[in-house]
Amino acid sequence: MVDATTSPVIVSIVNTLETALTPVFLLAGTAGFLNAFIARLARVSDRVNAISDLIEADRELNAARLSQLSYLRFRTLALEIAVLFGTCAGVLTCLAIISLLGGAIGRENFREYILYWLFAGAVFALVGSLVAFLCEMLAASQSMLRQISRDQRTRRK
């Protein structure tokens, strides 16, 4: 009697699925980062809209609003870069999964080095997105510290 759990075909399929599921965790983490990046980008966009409404209502573009728009422009650029690199990381991870499955099926033209390049590209793209996010976070914290300082100066007067 053949045991289904020790059958070479079943063991091969289970190993293939285990190997293909490993990058899914990278994909899930990347999706989490993208969610955070997009949520922050939406908040920056709301802030830009609020400042634009203030400018339209007052018909005045003062130095403080110009400064805010400038740093919001930088934050938007950093977040867009983070989203771009994060999306590239997700696409490369999906291609790596497809490559793993294609190699496991037994394609004759499967090249293992392609899999390494896809994973390396995904990791480097994810690192790039995190660096861009770090730049955005630093810009946001610097702006917040400037605003706290400005508020403290106005309270002293």
C-alpha positions in Angstrom: 0.0 0.0 0.0 1.4 3.4 -1.0 1.2 6.1 1.6 0.1 9.4 0.1 2.3 11.5 2.4 5.5 9.7 1.3 4.7 9.6 -2.4 7.5 11.3 -4.4 4.9 13.2 -6.4 3.1 14.5 -3.3 6.4 15.4 -1.6 7.5 17.3 -4.7 4.3 19.2 -4.8 4.4 20.1 -1.1 8.1 21.3 -1.4 7.1 23.4 -4.4 4.3 25.0 -2.6 6.4 25.7 0.5 9.1 27.3 -1.7 6.6 29.4 -3.6 4.9 30.5 -0.4 8.1 31.9 1.1 8.1 35.0 -1.1 4.4 35.6 -0.4 5.5 36.8 3.1 7.8 39.4 1.4 4.8 40.3 -0.8 2.5 40.7 2.2 5.1 42.9 4.0 5.5 45.0 0.9 1.8 45.5 0.6 1.7 46.6 4.2 4.4 49.2 3.5 2.5 50.4 0.4 -0.6 50.8 2.4 1.2 53.0 4.9 2.9 55.1 2.1 -0.4 55.7 0.3 -2.2 56.6 3.6 0.5 59.2 4.3 0.4 60.5 0.7 -3.4 61.0 1.1 -2.8 63.0 4.3 -0.2 65.2 2.6 -2.6 65.7 -0.3 -5.4 66.7 2.1 -3.0 69.2 3.7 -2.0 70.7 0.3 -5.7 71.1 -0.5 -6.3 72.8 2.8 -3.5 75.3 2.2 -4.7 75.9 -1.3 -8.2 76.7 0.0 -6.7 79.1 2.5 -4.8 80.8 -0.3 -7.9 81.1 -2.4 -10.0 82.4 0.5 -7.4 85.0 1.6 -6.1 85.8 -1.8 -2.7 86.0 -0.1 0.4 83.8 -0.5 2.5 84.6 2.5 6.0 83.2 3.4 4.6 80.6 5.9 2.3 79.1 3.3 5.0 79.0 0.7 7.2 77.2 3.2 4.5 74.7 3.9 3.8 74.1 0.3 7.6 73.6 -0.4 8.0 71.0 2.3 4.8 69.3 1.3 6.1 69.1 -2.3 9.2 67.4 -1.0 7.1 65.0 1.1 4.9 64.2 -1.9 7.9 63.5 -4.1 9.5 61.2 -1.4 6.2 59.3 -0.9 5.7 58.9 -4.7 9.2 57.5 -5.0 8.5 55.1 -2.0 5.2 54.0 -3.7 7.0 53.5 -7.0 9.8 51.4 -5.5 7.4 49.5 -3.3 5.3 48.6 -6.3 8.4 47.5 -8.2 9.3 45.3 -5.3 5.8 43.7 -5.4 5.9 43.1 -9.1 9.4 41.6 -8.9 8.3 39.4 -6.0 5.3 38.2 -8.1 7.6 37.4 -11.0 9.9 35.5 -8.6 6.9 33.4 -7.5 5.9 32.7 -11.1 9.5 31.8 -11.8 9.6 29.4 -8.9 6.4 27.7 -10.0 7.6 27.6 -13.6 10.9 25.9 -12.5 9.1 23.5 -10.2 6.8 22.4 -13.0 9.9 21.4 -14.9 10.3 23.9 -17.6 13.4 23.1 -19.6 14.4 26.7 -20.1 14.2 27.6 -16.4 17.2 29.6 -15.3 17.9 29.7 -11.6 19.9 33.0 -11.9 16.8 34.8 -13.1 15.1 33.8 -9.8 18.1 35.3 -7.8 17.9 38.5 -9.8 14.2 38.9 -9.3 14.5 38.4 -5.5 17.5 40.7 -5.3 15.6 43.3 -7.4 12.6 43.0 -5.1 14.7 43.4 -1.9 16.7 46.4 -3.4 13.4 48.0 -4.5 12.0 47.5 -1.1 15.1 49.1 0.5 14.8 52.0 -1.9 11.1 52.5 -0.9 12.1 52.5 2.8 14.9 55.0 2.2 12.4 57.3 0.4 10.0 56.8 3.3 12.7 57.7 5.8 13.4 60.9 3.9 9.7 61.8 4.1 9.5 61.0 7.8 12.5 63.2 8.5 10.9 66.1 6.5 7.7 65.7 8.4 9.4 65.6 11.8 11.5 68.6 10.8 8.4 70.6 9.8 6.7 69.6 13.0 9.6 70.8 15.1 9.6 74.1 13.2 5.9 74.6 13.8 6.3 73.8 17.5 9.1 76.3 17.7 7.0 78.9 15.9 4.0 78.3 18.2 6.2 78.7 21.3 7.6 82.0 19.9 4.1 83.4 19.3 2.9 82.4 22.8 5.8 84.3 24.4 4.9 87.5 22.6 
